[in-house]
Amino acid sequence: MQQLSQKKQAISGRTFADRLSKNKPVIAMDSADVERYKDLEHLGIGFTDKYLRDAPDVYGMDDVQGGVYTPSGGAPIQFLQTFLPGFVRAALAPRKIDEIVGIQTIGEWHDEEVVQPVLETLGDAVPYADLSPVPLSSWNAAFERRTVVRFEKGIKVGTLESARASAMRLDSASAKRTAAANALHIQRNLIGFRGYNDGNSRTFGLLNDPSLLPYETVSDGAAGSPKWSKKTFLEITADLRNAFTQLEIQSNGVVDARNTPTVLALPTGASNFLSVVSEMGISVEQWLTETYPKNRRVTAPQFQKANGGADVFYLFAEEVYGDDSDDDNRVFIQVVPATFMALGIENKSKGIVEDYTNATAGVMCKRPYAVYRGTGI
């Protein structure tokens, strides 16, 4: 019997971006908000029963590092050094898929597929006649499948390693957990844009979902190039106006460019061209805000050279209403059964080993008519 997956939690891209702009965490909680570790599954954070049993025993074994003295006839160099507080960490490229399309925690880590049912009604009304047969309507159902892929990353912390790291005021275990979490999030972000292909899976991303409409190349400007770096205010706004117009046309008016919340996703660096001003001193950014007040802008490096070496941009509605659909009305969804889950912890004689995992089904475009894709900018 078909089992419907329970939607445990969903965060829209607009909410994600709003929290980031206010420098606030997307999810904030403490022990008063979560009485049981099991409740964290609603946020895609999980712990196996074995992990919860073993963890308290392992972390009751911290060692204390003793001092080490070196004979010196003068002033040792260590007494003449001043260490600046904190560590400068290596920079990582921003992970933007959550900000663009949001994230939905649906299903379980062990699931094989996520399925979206699609329904269309069939039938045309015909002129009435007493003796004619009754024209019957019908329906047609289809099922769009996406494969769940799982990844893992672990850590191993030795006793001597931990003690020496603590001497330089660094928690080795914590740093390695952060590295493991980053690796899992980076992989999920990559799949969110480009999908995952192992020869048998159906896991797609924002850039290659098979239901998406083809790219449309923007027109050349007076300089003979479609690139925004060589275009004027009027030429850039013409490209954007055409995108909003096409979005309304291809959706047959279901999307209202002025009143429907939309997202303009640009390649990293392209947002600077929104500062190009007209002869009246009005920038493209100001024009966008005044003309399409419900549009928000976001950039991502994955849109650079995404179409045969050309930069691309997306314009899409976040949610579409007005039909009989009983889903969440979203245009794109990122389905993530498990964002970060602790699989287990192993206590060894000289340290500990931990393993973490996540699961994602990539990004699905549920309403391709509400997406415009431009290329060449």
ABEGO torsion letter per residue (X at the ends): XBBBBBBABBBBAAAAAAAAAAGBBABBBBAAABABAAAAAAAGBBBBAAAAAAAAAAAAABBBBBBBBBBBABBBAAAABBBBBEBBBBBBBBBAAAAAAEBBBBEBAABABBBBBBBBBBEBBBBBBAABBBBBBBBBBBBBBBBBBBBBBBBBBBAAAAAAAAAAGBBAAAAAAAAAAAAAAAAAAAAAAAEBBAGABBBBBAAABAABBBBBBBBBBAAGBABAAABBAAAAAAAAAAAAAAAAAAAGGABBAAABBBBBBBBBGAAAAAABBBAAGBBAAAAAAAABAABBBBBBAAABGABGGBBBBBBBBABBBGBABABAGBABBBBBABABBBABBBBBAAEBBBBBBBBBAEBBBABAAABBBBBGX
